[in-house]
Amino acid sequence: MIERIVRRYCLKQAELIKQLKLENTKCLRLDQDYKDSNQHHRRKRSIMIATTMHNTAIDLFLRDSELKKIEEDL
């Protein structure tokens, strides 16, 4: 069950990362000034945060083979 929860969470995070990257790329192509804008930096930060959360979930799952820590966190 825990494995399913972690897998589902990671899939959602991966989808969010993909969506943010596509939006960022699209805006970069449409507007030359976008790269210097605040919105560009917010999206880049959101991508970084989502990637960190994704990697942390995987790391916690792999590090604790007995899943005790993950069960306590949930």
trRosetta pair geometry for C-beta under 8 A, 3 or more apart (Angstrom, degrees):
i j d omega theta_ij theta_ji phi_ij phi_ji
1 4 5.7 -53 -154 31 33 112
1 5 6.6 32 151 -18 65 104
2 5 5.6 -54 -150 35 36 112
2 6 6.3 32 154 -16 68 106
2 61 7.7 171 140 -124 103 99
2 67 4.9 130 72 -159 164 137
2 70 5.4 102 -166 111 132 131
2 71 6.3 -72 -87 -72 136 79
2 74 7.4 -152 -119 -8 92 151
3 6 5.9 -56 -147 39 30 109
3 7 6.1 31 154 -20 66 109
3 61 7.3 105 -113 -158 62 128
4 7 5.7 -55 -143 38 29 112
4 8 6.2 28 157 -19 65 107
5 8 5.9 -55 -147 37 27 109
5 9 6.3 27 154 -18 63 108
5 74 6.9 35 133 -108 163 147
6 9 5.7 -56 -147 38 30 112
6 10 6.2 29 156 -19 65 108
6 57 5.7 169 -150 166 88 105
6 58 7.5 126 172 -91 115 46
6 61 4.7 90 -157 -83 163 142
6 70 7.1 -34 -65 -155 121 147
7 10 5.8 -56 -146 38 28 110
7 11 6.4 30 154 -20 63 106
8 11 5.7 -54 -149 35 30 112
8 12 6.5 30 153 -18 64 104
9 12 5.8 -56 -152 36 32 110
9 13 6.4 29 152 -16 66 107
9 57 5.6 -140 107 -156 126 161
10 13 5.6 -53 -145 39 33 111
10 14 6.1 36 154 -21 66 106
10 54 5.7 95 -138 -150 73 84
10 57 5.7 -159 -74 95 89 132
10 58 6.1 76 -105 -64 135 93
11 14 5.6 -52 -144 36 31 112
11 15 6.4 32 154 -20 63 105
12 15 5.7 -54 -149 36 31 111
12 16 6.4 33 151 -20 64 105
13 16 5.6 -53 -149 36 33 113
13 17 6.4 35 152 -20 66 104
13 50 5.5 170 -162 -177 86 87
13 51 7.8 143 162 -90 111 27
13 53 5.7 -150 -125 96 138 102
13 54 3.8 179 125 -83 140 98
13 57 7.2 164 -3 21 154 140
14 17 5.7 -51 -148 35 32 113
14 18 6.4 34 152 -20 64 106
14 54 6.3 108 -61 -130 67 143
15 18 5.6 -53 -147 36 32 113
15 19 6.3 33 154 -19 65 106
16 19 5.7 -54 -146 37 30 111
16 20 6.3 28 157 -16 65 107
16 50 5.0 -140 105 -145 118 146
17 20 6.0 -57 -147 38 28 109
17 21 6.3 27 156 -18 64 109
17 47 5.9 89 -140 -145 75 76
17 50 4.9 -173 -73 113 83 127
17 51 5.8 89 -110 -71 133 78
17 54 6.8 -39 -34 -26 135 151
18 21 5.9 -59 -149 37 27 110
18 22 6.4 27 155 -19 64 107
19 22 5.8 -56 -149 35 30 110
19 23 6.4 28 155 -16 65 106
20 23 5.8 -54 -146 38 31 110
20 24 6.2 33 154 -21 65 108
20 43 5.7 171 -172 -167 98 90
20 46 5.5 -151 -133 104 149 112
20 47 4.8 -169 113 -79 135 88
20 50 6.8 153 9 21 148 151
21 24 5.6 -55 -146 37 30 113
21 25 6.3 30 156 -18 65 107
21 47 6.2 91 -66 -117 78 133
22 25 5.8 -56 -146 38 30 110
22 26 6.2 31 155 -21 65 108
23 26 5.7 -55 -146 36 29 113
23 27 6.3 24 158 -15 65 108
23 43 6.6 -139 96 -137 109 140
24 27 6.0 -59 -148 39 27 106
24 28 6.3 30 153 -23 63 108
24 40 7.0 97 -142 -140 93 70
24 43 4.8 168 -85 133 105 142
24 44 7.0 101 -123 -67 146 67
24 47 7.2 -33 -27 -45 149 138
25 28 5.6 -54 -148 33 30 114
25 29 6.6 27 155 -17 64 105
26 29 6.0 -60 -155 35 29 108
26 30 6.4 17 155 -12 65 113
27 30 5.8 -61 -141 42 33 106
27 31 6.0 -28 180 33 71 106
27 34 4.7 -180 148 -163 97 158
27 39 7.5 -104 170 114 163 122
27 40 7.1 -157 107 -90 131 85
27 43 7.8 150 38 -7 144 165
28 31 7.5 -83 -128 59 16 67
28 34 5.7 -138 -96 84 43 129
28 35 6.1 59 -125 -67 91 90
28 40 7.6 88 -79 -119 86 118
30 34 7.2 66 71 -28 78 144
31 34 3.9 100 87 -36 106 107
31 37 7.9 12 116 -13 131 137
32 35 7.5 -43 175 10 42 102
33 36 5.9 -61 -169 45 62 104
33 37 6.3 76 135 -46 79 102
34 37 5.2 -52 -151 14 39 122
34 39 7.1 -59 -155 74 83 109
34 40 5.4 124 155 -63 74 118
35 40 5.6 126 -135 -134 26 171
36 40 7.2 78 41 32 14 143
37 40 5.0 109 64 -2 80 100
37 41 7.5 -151 101 1 50 86
38 41 5.8 -61 -156 40 39 108
38 42 6.3 42 148 -22 71 105
39 42 5.5 -52 -146 35 34 114
39 43 6.4 34 155 -18 66 103
40 43 5.9 -56 -152 36 29 109
40 44 6.4 28 151 -18 64 107
41 44 5.5 -49 -143 37 35 113
41 45 6.3 37 154 -20 64 105
42 45 5.7 -56 -149 37 30 111
42 46 6.3 33 151 -20 65 105
43 46 5.5 -52 -147 35 33 113
43 47 6.4 37 153 -21 65 102
44 47 5.7 -51 -150 33 32 113
44 48 6.5 32 151 -19 63 105
45 48 5.6 -54 -149 36 33 113
45 49 6.3 32 153 -18 67 105
46 49 5.8 -53 -144 37 31 110
46 50 6.2 30 157 -17 65 108
47 50 5.9 -57 -145 40 28 109
47 51 6.2 28 155 -19 63 110
48 51 5.8 -56 -146 37 28 111
48 52 6.3 29 155 -20 63 107
49 52 5.7 -55 -148 35 30 112
49 53 6.4 29 155 -17 64 106
50 53 5.8 -54 -147 37 31 110
50 54 6.3 35 153 -22 64 107
51 54 5.6 -53 -148 36 31 115
51 55 6.3 25 157 -14 65 108
52 55 5.9 -58 -145 41 29 106
52 56 6.1 31 156 -22 65 109
53 56 5.7 -54 -142 36 29 112
53 57 6.4 32 157 -21 63 104
54 57 6.1 -57 -154 32 26 109
54 58 6.7 21 152 -12 62 107
55 58 5.7 -56 -149 39 34 110
55 59 6.0 36 153 -22 68 110
56 59 5.5 -55 -142 38 31 114
56 60 6.2 31 159 -19 66 104
57 60 6.0 -52 -145 35 27 108
57 61 6.4 26 156 -17 61 109
58 61 5.8 -60 -151 38 29 111
58 62 6.2 18 158 -11 67 111
59 62 6.1 -61 -143 42 27 103
59 63 5.8 26 161 -23 66 114
60 63 5.9 -56 -137 36 25 111
60 64 6.3 -11 175 13 63 110
60 69 6.7 -123 -170 102 101 121
60 70 6.0 128 139 -80 112 97
60 73 7.8 -16 173 13 152 159
61 64 7.2 -80 -145 50 17 83
61 67 7.7 9 -141 -106 65 84
61 70 6.3 47 -96 -74 65 148
62 65 7.9 1 -177 -74 36 70
64 67 6.0 129 119 -82 102 24
64 68 6.4 -118 176 42 126 70
64 69 4.6 -136 -92 28 169 112
64 70 6.2 177 76 -17 134 94
67 70 5.0 -57 -161 46 71 114
67 71 5.7 75 139 -28 87 100
68 71 5.8 -58 -149 35 30 110
68 72 6.5 27 155 -17 65 106
69 72 5.8 -57 -152 36 32 110
69 73 6.4 30 153 -19 66 107
70 73 5.7 -55 -147 37 33 111
70 74 6.4 28 157 -17 67 106
71 74 6.0 -57 -146 37 30 106
